[in-house]
Amino acid sequence: MSNSLVADVHDLKTRLQWGQPGFTIVDVRDRHTYNHGRISGAIPIPLNDLVSKAKSALHKERHIYIYGDSDEHTTQAAQILRGQGFAEVAEIKGGLAAWISIGGATEGVGA
């Protein structure tokens, strides 16, 4: 059964602060947007490349936190991953803007 978890940015921040291993943050926005600013530690896999790159770039046993340009974009990306057999996919509600609003660490040109 697929887990349609929606992650609150506070939950993710807590996991990062406690140094909990075993998860990956995926940014599915385009490369330019990713380079400008992203959640610290997020790996870039643009939505258009998700189908071709997910299996080689991601581990199925790890929890995956995913975000895009909008919640709809994020949900679409999460559905693609779940369709490829990734069970533990959490959508970061509000994406980068929500992360920044709680003082989450960012990196990139504009960070």
Number of C-alpha atoms within 10 A of each C-alpha: 5 12 11 15 14 16 18 16 23 15 11 19 16 12 13 16 10 9 9 10 10 10 18 17 21 26 27 25 22 16 12 8 17 21 15 12 15 27 22 14 14 18 17 20 22 18 20 12 12 18 15 11 13 17 14 7 12 17 14 17 11 15 18 23 23 27 30 27 16 16 16 13 17 26 21 15 27 29 16 16 22 17 12 13 13 22 20 19 28 22 28 28 21 19 23 20 15 15 21 16 10 11 10 19 14 17 15 13 11 10 13
